[in-house]
Amino acid sequence: MNVRAVGVVRVPVIDLTATGQNIKNLRVSAGISVRDLQNVLGFTNPQAIYKWQNGDCMPSIDNLVILAAVFGVTVDEILVTDEDPADDSDGIQRCSVITGISVQW
């Protein structure tokens, strides 16, 4: 588990590769082609989408919001962190990656 300590709160780190695979899985499950997604996002070419899916880079926040709407999920459901949300044995309060809302994981 790769978790950085920030003050007294440990925060999850986004796993680019797993998030990219998740974006691909969500796209395929929704029956949306890369070309369709490219058009929805207003991109002139699909390179950014392939880079996301390969884990080479992350979508910007505004593109994450669009992806969430297109896939019918929340932004947090797109992102994959290397933190195990089922592990609450340490009792540390953690925050949603995007919203910053404190939750007990």
Order of alpha helices (4+ residues) and beta strands (2+ residues): beta-beta-alpha-alpha-alpha-alpha-alpha-beta-beta
